[in-house]
Amino acid sequence: PLVDLPRAEQGPEGAAPPRLHWGRPDVAGLRAFCATKFGWAQDHTDAQLGPVMDKFAVTVSQQRIDAMLPFDRRFATFASQRLQRAITGIAASKGEATARAASA
């Protein structure tokens, strides 16, 4: 058995790698990388990166799952009609209170 194994199992030695974060690509860094690794000219790199950067320009927010449901299915349904009427009445009274507060 390795003598250093128990110490190695306790944790890594050295600096931890940087944490991953999402964001826009570093275009200048990608140009430099493609020039050194692939020998690409800047115009060729820009032609390849253009569609990717265009996609980043389009901002789309993540939708909630209830946006995928038809409007009548978004709300809870109850087996008891009495309970359904009570919940509907509470929701309606809250809506009226909100409307009164907004108009005041």
One Martini backbone bead per residue (centre of mass of N, CA, C, O) as a GRO file, in nm:
protein
  104
    1PRO     BB    1   0.100   0.034   0.015
    2LEU     BB    2   0.050   0.362   0.028
    3VAL     BB    3   0.156   0.616   0.233
    4ASP     BB    4  -0.006   0.873   0.093
    5LEU     BB    5  -0.309   0.791   0.081
    6PRO     BB    6  -0.447   0.912   0.337
    7ARG     BB    7  -0.371   1.208   0.263
    8ALA     BB    8  -0.511   1.213  -0.020
    9GLU     BB    9  -0.805   1.155   0.095
   10GLN     BB   10  -0.838   1.433   0.254
   11GLY     BB   11  -0.704   1.600   0.009
   12PRO     BB   12  -0.600   1.822  -0.197
   13GLU     BB   13  -0.326   1.955  -0.352
   14GLY     BB   14  -0.334   2.272  -0.395
   15ALA     BB   15  -0.498   2.437  -0.622
   16ALA     BB   16  -0.798   2.514  -0.714
   17PRO     BB   17  -1.005   2.518  -0.949
   18PRO     BB   18  -1.191   2.704  -1.120
   19ARG     BB   19  -1.499   2.805  -1.134
   20LEU     BB   20  -1.780   2.767  -1.295
   21HIS     BB   21  -1.911   3.001  -1.545
   22TRP     BB   22  -2.162   3.180  -1.690
   23GLY     BB   23  -2.122   3.336  -2.019
   24ARG     BB   24  -1.961   3.517  -2.219
   25PRO     BB   25  -1.747   3.494  -2.451
   26ASP     BB   26  -1.401   3.521  -2.518
   27VAL     BB   27  -1.313   3.650  -2.808
   28ALA     BB   28  -1.013   3.719  -2.782
   29GLY     BB   29  -0.931   3.442  -2.671
   30LEU     BB   30  -1.038   3.276  -2.914
   31ARG     BB   31  -0.863   3.407  -3.128
   32ALA     BB   32  -0.591   3.328  -3.003
   33PHE     BB   33  -0.637   3.025  -2.994
   34CYS     BB   34  -0.695   2.980  -3.302
   35ALA     BB   35  -0.422   3.095  -3.396
   36THR     BB   36  -0.231   2.895  -3.238
   37LYS     BB   37  -0.377   2.607  -3.287
   38PHE     BB   38  -0.497   2.653  -3.609
   39GLY     BB   39  -0.415   2.915  -3.786
   40TRP     BB   40  -0.620   3.136  -3.778
   41ALA     BB   41  -0.774   3.392  -3.888
   42GLN     BB   42  -0.971   3.641  -3.782
   43ASP     BB   43  -1.193   3.619  -4.003
   44HIS     BB   44  -1.243   3.315  -3.963
   45THR     BB   45  -1.316   3.323  -3.666
   46ASP     BB   46  -1.552   3.524  -3.695
   47ALA     BB   47  -1.720   3.339  -3.883
   48GLN     BB   48  -1.751   3.111  -3.665
   49LEU     BB   49  -1.857   3.304  -3.418
   50GLY     BB   50  -2.106   3.458  -3.518
   51PRO     BB   51  -2.348   3.262  -3.454
   52VAL     BB   52  -2.290   3.248  -3.152
   53MET     BB   53  -2.316   3.555  -3.089
   54ASP     BB   54  -2.606   3.579  -3.193
   55LYS     BB   55  -2.731   3.393  -2.974
   56PHE     BB   56  -2.643   3.579  -2.734
   57ALA     BB   57  -2.821   3.827  -2.823
   58VAL     BB   58  -3.047   3.641  -2.757
   59THR     BB   59  -3.297   3.688  -2.518
   60VAL     BB   60  -3.402   3.419  -2.306
   61SER     BB   61  -3.626   3.327  -2.087
   62GLN     BB   62  -3.721   3.125  -1.848
   63GLN     BB   63  -3.979   2.922  -1.817
   64ARG     BB   64  -4.246   2.820  -1.675
   65ILE     BB   65  -4.430   2.532  -1.648
   66ASP     BB   66  -4.721   2.672  -1.657
   67ALA     BB   67  -4.684   2.785  -1.955
   68MET     BB   68  -4.739   2.488  -2.088
   69LEU     BB   69  -5.022   2.517  -1.996
   70PRO     BB   70  -5.328   2.545  -2.002
   71PHE     BB   71  -5.519   2.768  -1.843
   72ASP     BB   72  -5.731   2.554  -1.712
   73ARG     BB   73  -5.469   2.373  -1.587
   74ARG     BB   74  -5.312   2.566  -1.374
   75PHE     BB   75  -5.520   2.485  -1.169
   76ALA     BB   76  -5.658   2.350  -0.916
   77THR     BB   77  -5.832   2.051  -0.858
   78PHE     BB   78  -6.133   1.929  -0.706
   79ALA     BB   79  -6.345   1.685  -0.595
   80SER     BB   80  -6.477   1.906  -0.434
   81GLN     BB   81  -6.713   2.146  -0.493
   82ARG     BB   82  -6.706   2.303  -0.229
   83LEU     BB   83  -6.402   2.357  -0.230
   84GLN     BB   84  -6.389   2.496  -0.504
   85ARG     BB   85  -6.575   2.736  -0.426
   86ALA     BB   86  -6.405   2.839  -0.192
   87ILE     BB   87  -6.145   2.897  -0.351
   88THR     BB   88  -6.274   3.084  -0.560
   89GLY     BB   89  -6.376   3.292  -0.353
   90ILE     BB   90  -6.101   3.372  -0.238
   91ALA     BB   91  -5.972   3.461  -0.505
   92ALA     BB   92  -6.186   3.678  -0.569
   93SER     BB   93  -6.149   3.851  -0.311
   94LYS     BB   94  -5.852   3.915  -0.366
   95GLY     BB   95  -5.897   4.052  -0.641
   96GLU     BB   96  -6.081   4.281  -0.534
   97ALA     BB   97  -5.877   4.397  -0.330
   98THR     BB   98  -5.661   4.463  -0.541
   99ALA     BB   99  -5.837   4.650  -0.717
  100ARG     BB  100  -5.902   4.854  -0.492
  101ALA     BB  101  -5.605   4.929  -0.428
  102ALA     BB  102  -5.531   5.028  -0.718
  103SER     BB  103  -5.766   5.257  -0.736
  104ALA     BB  104  -5.676   5.428  -0.467
   0.00000   0.00000   0.00000
